[in-house]
Amino acid sequence: MKKKILCIFLIPGIPTLDFAQEKKSLAITGYAELYYQYASNNPKNNSRPAFIYSHNRNNEVNLNLGFIKANYENEKFRTTLALATGTYMNANYAAESGVLKNIYEANVGIKISKSKNLWIDAGVMPSHIGFESAVSKDCFTLTRSLMAENSPYFETGAKISYTTDNGKWLMSALILNGWQRIQRVEGNSTVAFGHQLTYKPNEKITLNSSSFIGNDKPDDMKQMRYFHNLHGIFQLNKKLALITGFDIGAEQKAKGSNQYNLWYSSALIAKYSPTEKLNFAARGEYYSDEKGVIIATGTENGFKTFGYSLNADYWILPNLVLRTELKNLNSKDEIFLNRGNVLKKNTLTAVTSLAVSF
């Protein structure tokens, strides 16, 4: 009787099954986005205003975000580690120390149910809030909206999440170190909480509700913050897509106070794709933070700014995209500093970027 010999051929990039038929996948990916931006006010320090974290350098060629990511996943376990650099990292991770400034993602997840898609994940993770990420190529517009720039891009903590068998519902509950923190604020002993509820009735509609509850100050200055994001993503037809979002937040005026300072923001973005390689997008947005909870201006009316932008993208290759954007921000007060150290009410920017992924 002849012995049977089992031969397994490994093809790079194609995951294999082990003898127990357990799915395994190790992926190494990367991303880099170079950009040049010029603002009409052209400030002396070549920086965009402090409330801009992505694409925040002016009149120079620079790297917005570059990272290398390793991701491993099987049916019961998943983990991700991504190290990054760029002007986005310099601005958004300024509060972190040492090598923590370069951790884009570092998390581990364990499936805790044999029959259901129920997971616990912990570590540094992408934010559960909002419809935009720091990866420009994945967003409708080249630059981020004001509501995305001034809510968490990332978070550190633990979450339990459940996705229904039909994939229509995602439910998550989170315990966090704070409002976009890796390390908790010194002197802070309180944890923060969050939730996410996503409903996808079909492939064309995504509805999302996310929240944050916590204190992001030392205990002796404790001011509870309550924040909610609501957004919808709609694929109206093969060529036209729409995103609409609304944020609202409230924070105690002082420790133990029954009064709160409010802020809110909204955005509407439409994307038109006449061909597979060409996209156009238009955005309108408004952000109001009269008391300076998130964006402090020290002016009479606080931060009350309307913005609009026009965007054109050309996909040179499936993993290489050239993007251009014109954006205008107009404030109720004079908050934009020009090269002559004079404050103006508006700023017009032109940005172009080249992003590659692998």
C-alpha positions in Angstrom: 0.0 0.0 0.0 1.5 3.3 -1.1 1.8 6.1 1.5 0.1 9.4 0.7 2.2 12.5 0.7 0.7 15.9 1.4 2.4 18.8 -0.4 1.6 22.4 0.6 2.7 25.2 -1.7 3.0 28.6 -0.1 2.3 31.6 -2.3 3.4 35.0 -1.0 0.5 37.1 0.1 -2.0 34.2 0.2 -2.9 33.0 3.7 -2.9 29.3 4.3 -5.0 26.9 6.4 -3.3 24.7 9.0 -4.3 21.1 9.6 -7.1 22.1 12.0 -8.5 24.4 9.2 -7.9 27.4 11.4 -7.6 30.6 9.4 -4.4 32.5 10.0 -3.2 35.8 8.4 -0.1 37.9 8.9 -0.1 41.1 6.9 2.6 43.8 6.7 1.3 47.0 5.3 2.6 50.6 4.9 1.4 54.1 4.1 3.1 57.4 3.4 1.6 60.8 2.4 3.7 63.7 1.2 2.0 67.2 1.0 2.6 70.8 0.2 0.2 73.5 1.5 0.0 77.2 1.1 -2.3 79.4 3.2 -3.3 83.0 2.2 -2.2 84.4 5.6 1.2 82.6 5.4 2.2 82.8 9.1 5.8 83.4 10.1 6.1 80.1 12.0 4.9 78.1 8.9 2.3 76.4 11.0 -1.5 76.2 10.6 -3.6 77.2 13.6 -3.3 75.1 16.8 -6.7 73.4 16.2 -5.3 71.8 12.9 -3.4 68.6 13.5 -3.3 66.9 10.1 -1.5 68.7 7.2 -0.5 71.4 9.7 2.7 72.8 8.1 2.5 75.7 5.7 4.6 76.6 2.6 6.9 73.5 2.8 7.0 70.0 1.4 6.5 67.6 4.3 5.4 64.1 5.4 1.9 64.2 7.0 1.8 60.5 8.0 4.0 57.5 7.3 3.6 54.1 9.1 4.5 50.5 8.9 1.9 48.1 10.3 2.0 44.5 11.2 -1.3 42.7 11.7 -1.9 39.1 12.7 -5.3 37.5 12.9 -6.9 34.1 13.3 -10.3 32.9 14.3 -9.7 33.5 18.1 -6.9 36.1 18.3 -5.8 39.4 16.6 -3.1 41.9 17.2 -1.8 45.0 15.5 1.4 47.0 15.9 2.0 50.2 13.8 4.8 52.7 14.2 4.5 56.1 12.6 6.1 59.4 12.0 5.2 62.7 10.3 3.8 66.1 11.1 0.4 64.6 12.1 2.2 62.5 14.7 4.2 65.5 16.0 1.1 67.5 16.4 -1.4 64.9 17.6 0.9 63.0 20.0 2.6 66.1 21.5 1.2 65.2 25.0 2.9 61.8 25.0 6.4 61.0 26.1 9.4 59.2 24.6 8.7 56.4 22.1 4.9 56.6 22.8 4.9 59.6 20.4 5.4 57.1 17.5 2.8 54.4 18.4 0.1 54.7 15.8 -1.5 51.4 16.9 -0.7 48.7 19.5 -3.5 46.4 20.5 -4.5 42.8 21.1 -7.9 41.2 20.8 -9.4 37.9 22.0 -12.6 36.3 20.8 -14.6 35.3 23.9 -17.4 33.3 22.2 -17.2 30.1 20.2 -20.3 30.8 18.2 -20.7 34.6 18.2 -18.6 37.5 16.9 -17.8 38.8 20.4 -14.4 40.3 21.1 -12.4 42.0 23.8 -9.6 44.3 22.5 -7.1 46.4 24.5 -4.3 48.8 23.8 -3.8 51.8 21.6 -6.6 51.7 19.0 -8.3 53.9 16.4 -11.0 56.1 17.8 -14.5 54.8 17.9 -15.7 58.4 17.3 -16.3 60.0 13.9 -16.2 59.1 10.2 -12.6 60.2 9.3 -9.2 58.8 10.1 -5.7 60.1 9.8 -5.2 58.1 6.6 -6.2 60.6 4.0 -6.6 58.2 1.1 -9.5 56.5 3.0 -11.4 59.8 3.5 -13.6 61.7 1.1 -11.5 64.9 1.4 -7.7 65.5 1.5 -7.7 67.4 4.8 -9.8 66.5 7.8 -13.0 68.3 8.9 -12.9 70.6 12.0 -15.0 68.1 13.9 -12.5 65.3 13.2 -9.5 67.4 14.0 -11.0 68.3 17.4 -12.3 64.9 18.6 -10.1 61.8 19.2 -8.2 60.2 16.4 -7.0 57.4 18.7 -7.7 56.1 22.2 -6.1 53.8 24.7 -8.1 51.3 26.9 -10.2 48.2 26.4 -13.4 47.5 24.6 -15.9 44.7 24.2 -17.6 44.6 20.8 -20.3 42.4 19.2 -21.2 42.1 15.6 -24.4 40.4 14.7 -24.3 37.3 12.4 -25.8 39.2 9.5 -23.2 42.0 9.9 -25.9 44.7 10.2 -25.2 45.8 13.9 -22.0 46.6 15.7 -22.2 47.3 19.4 -19.2 48.3 21.6 -18.6 49.5 25.2 -15.2 51.0 26.1 -13.1 51.9 29.1 -10.5 54.6 28.2 -7.5 56.4 29.7 -9.0 59.8 28.6 -9.8 62.0 25.7 -7.2 60.9 23.0 -4.6 59.7 25.5 -2.0 56.9 25.7 -0.9 58.0 29.2 -3.5 59.4 31.5 -3.1 63.0 32.6 -0.9 63.3 35.6 -3.0 63.5 38.8 -6.0 61.9 37.1 -7.3 58.8 38.8 -10.6 58.5 36.9 -11.4 56.3 33.9 -13.5 57.4 30.9 -16.2 55.5 29.2 -17.6 55.3 25.7 -20.0 53.5 23.4 -20.4 52.8 19.7 -23.5 51.6 17.9 -23.4 51.1 14.2 -26.2 50.0 11.9 -25.8 48.9 8.3 -29.2 47.9 6.9 -27.5 47.3 3.5 -24.3 48.0 1.7 -25.3 51.5 0.8 -26.1 52.9 4.3 -24.1 53.2 7.5 -25.5 54.9 10.6 -23.4 55.5 13.7 -23.7 56.7 17.2 -20.6 57.2 19.5 -20.1 58.8 22.9 -17.4 59.7 25.4 -17.9 60.3 29.1 -15.0 61.2 31.4 -12.7 63.8 33.0 -9.5 64.7 31.1 -8.0 66.9 33.9 -6.3 66.2 37.2 -8.6 65.2 40.1 -8.3 68.5 41.8 -9.6 70.2 38.7 -12.1 67.5 37.7 -14.6 68.6 35.0 -16.8 65.9 33.6 -17.1 65.9 29.8 -20.0 64.4 27.9 -19.7 64.1 24.1 -21.7 62.5 21.4 -21.1 62.0 17.6 -23.8 61.0 15.2 -23.1 60.4 11.5 -24.4 58.7 8.4 -22.7 57.5 5.2 -24.8 57.0 2.2 -23.9 55.5 -1.2 -26.6 57.1 -3.3 -25.6 55.4 -6.5 -22.4 54.1 -8.2 -21.0 57.6 -8.6 -22.4 59.7 -5.8 -21.8 59.3 -2.0 -22.7 61.5 0.9 -21.6 61.9 4.5 -23.3 63.9 7.2 -22.2 64.3 10.8 -23.0 66.1 14.0 -21.1 66.4 17.2 -22.2 67.9 20.5 -20.3 68.2 23.8 -20.8 69.6 27.3 -18.2 70.1 30.1 -18.6 71.3 33.6 -17.7 74.9 34.0 -15.8 74.1 37.2 -15.3 71.2 39.6 -18.6 70.2 41.1 -20.6 72.7 39.1 -24.1 72.1 37.9 -23.5 74.4 34.9 -21.9 73.3 31.6 -20.1 74.8 28.7 -21.4 73.5 25.3 -19.8 73.1 21.9 -21.1 71.6 18.7 -20.1 71.0 15.1 -21.5 69.7 11.9 -20.3 68.6 8.4 -21.8 67.7 5.1 -19.5 66.1 2.4 -20.5 64.9 -1.1 -18.3 62.8 -3.3 -18.7 62.3 -7.1 -16.8 59.7 -8.9 -17.2 60.0 -12.7 -14.6 57.2 -13.3 -12.8 54.7 -11.2 -9.7 56.9 -11.2 -11.2 60.3 -10.7 -13.1 61.7 -7.7 -14.4 65.1 -6.7 -15.7 66.2 -3.3 -17.3 69.2 -1.8 -17.6 69.9 2.0 -19.4 72.4 4.1 -18.9 72.6 7.9 -19.4 74.7 11.0 -17.8 74.5 14.4 -19.0 76.5 17.5 -17.1 76.6 20.8 -18.0 79.9 22.4 -16.4 79.1 25.8 -13.2 77.6 24.4 -13.6 74.1 25.8 -11.8 72.4 22.9 -10.6 75.4 20.9 -9.6 78.4 23.0 -9.3 81.7 21.1 -9.6 84.3 23.9 -11.9 86.4 21.7 -15.3 87.8 22.4 -17.3 85.2 20.5 -15.0 82.3 21.0 -14.4 79.9 18.1 -17.3 80.1 15.6 -16.0 79.1 12.2 -17.6 78.1 8.9 -15.6 76.3 6.3 -16.0 74.9 2.8 -13.7 73.0 0.5 -13.4 71.6 -3.0 -11.4 68.4 -3.7 -10.1 66.6 -6.8 -8.4 63.2 -6.6 -6.7 61.2 -9.4 -5.7 57.5 -8.7 -2.5 57.1 -10.7 -2.4 53.4 -9.6 -4.7 51.4 -7.3 -2.2 52.2 -4.4 -1.1 55.7 -5.5 -3.3 58.8 -5.4 -2.7 62.4 -6.2 -5.0 64.8 -4.3 -5.7 68.6 -4.5 -7.9 70.7 -2.3 -8.9 74.3 -1.9 -10.3 75.2 1.6 -11.6 78.4 3.1 -12.2 78.9 6.9 -14.1 82.0 7.9 -14.4 83.0 11.6 -16.7 85.3 13.4 -13.7 86.8 15.2 -10.2 87.6 14.0 -8.2 84.5 14.9 -6.0 83.8 11.9 -2.5 85.4 12.2 -0.8 86.5 9.0 2.9 87.1 8.3 2.7 90.7 9.5 1.3 89.5 12.9 -2.1 90.9 12.1 -5.2 88.8 12.9 -7.7 88.1 10.1 -11.2 86.5 10.0 -10.5 84.1 7.2 -7.8 81.9 5.7 -7.8 80.2 2.3 -5.5 77.2 1.8 -4.4 75.2 -1.2 -3.1 71.7 -0.5 -1.8 68.9 -2.7 -0.7 65.5 -1.6 0.7 62.2 -3.0 -0.2 59.1 -1.0 1.1 55.6 -1.5 0.1 52.4 0.3 1.4 48.8 0.1 
